[in-house]
Amino acid sequence: MADLAMPAPSRGTAQPRRLIAAGIIRRGPERTLTVRVTEAGVTGSIRKGARR
């Protein structure tokens, strides 16, 4: 039986996109959470927030 599935269109020689870095900062009344993700790894910190 013939394969009738259509191949996905190609974009020529374009390189696939790749995530280089991502991060988040969450501030609460008592602390600040910071997380950073890169190709090298993951780092983060939790600090006491400023009193309001």
C-alpha positions as semicolon CSV with decimal commas, in nm:
position;residue;x (nm);y (nm);z (nm)
1;M;0,000;0,000;0,000
2;A;0,129;0,348;-0,085
3;D;0,228;0,587;0,195
4;L;-0,004;0,886;0,151
5;A;0,128;1,092;0,443
6;M;0,264;1,430;0,339
7;P;0,604;1,522;0,483
8;A;0,627;1,837;0,691
9;P;0,746;2,139;0,491
10;S;1,117;2,201;0,534
11;R;1,272;2,542;0,591
12;G;1,587;2,468;0,396
13;T;1,909;2,478;0,595
14;A;1,777;2,685;0,890
15;Q;1,906;2,573;1,228
16;P;1,645;2,466;1,486
17;R;1,576;2,725;1,755
18;R;1,723;2,657;2,095
19;L;1,647;2,808;2,434
20;I;1,958;2,989;2,560
21;A;1,838;3,114;2,901
22;A;1,522;3,148;3,107
23;G;1,456;3,297;3,446
24;I;1,194;3,387;3,701
25;I;1,178;3,632;3,989
26;R;0,894;3,596;4,237
27;R;0,858;3,862;4,505
28;G;0,646;3,801;4,812
29;P;0,598;3,997;5,131
30;E;0,859;3,791;5,318
31;R;1,104;3,671;5,054
32;T;1,226;3,695;4,693
33;L;1,287;3,380;4,489
34;T;1,518;3,402;4,188
35;V;1,585;3,112;3,948
36;R;1,798;3,120;3,631
37;V;1,841;2,835;3,381
38;T;2,112;2,835;3,113
39;E;2,296;2,574;2,910
40;A;2,554;2,564;3,190
41;G;2,302;2,472;3,460
42;V;2,052;2,606;3,711
43;T;2,114;2,864;3,983
44;G;1,881;3,019;4,233
45;S;1,848;3,210;4,556
46;I;1,591;3,288;4,823
47;R;1,633;3,619;5,006
48;K;1,439;3,783;5,282
49;G;1,212;4,052;5,139
50;A;1,207;4,412;5,249
51;R;0,945;4,501;5,509
52;R;0,662;4,710;5,372
